Amino acid sequence: MAPPRTAAPASSTTTMNRTAIWAFVLSLLGITSPIGIYLGYRARDEIRSRPQYGMPFATAAIRLGWVWVAVAIVALLVYLFIFVF
């Protein structure tokens, strides 16, 4: 006699949020960090509303993106200080 078949519920599998991965990649590149910041915030909202993985990627994308923005602002200020003033 065969054991009874048990089916797993279809909603028991959670997936990785692709927006969070794209946000991390774009924030990592530096020049596209504003897009990565936007996608990071969007991915974080998606992950909170649906059971998905990827919150560390979204958080890292947001933080890394803001670091790149700060570096660009400091670099611009240094450039202006050296060559303009």
Summary of the structure (lengths in Angstrom):
residues: 85
radius of gyration: 20.5
end to end distance: 88.4
largest distance: 88.4
contacts: 233
relative contact order: 0.17
helix: 72%
strand: 2%
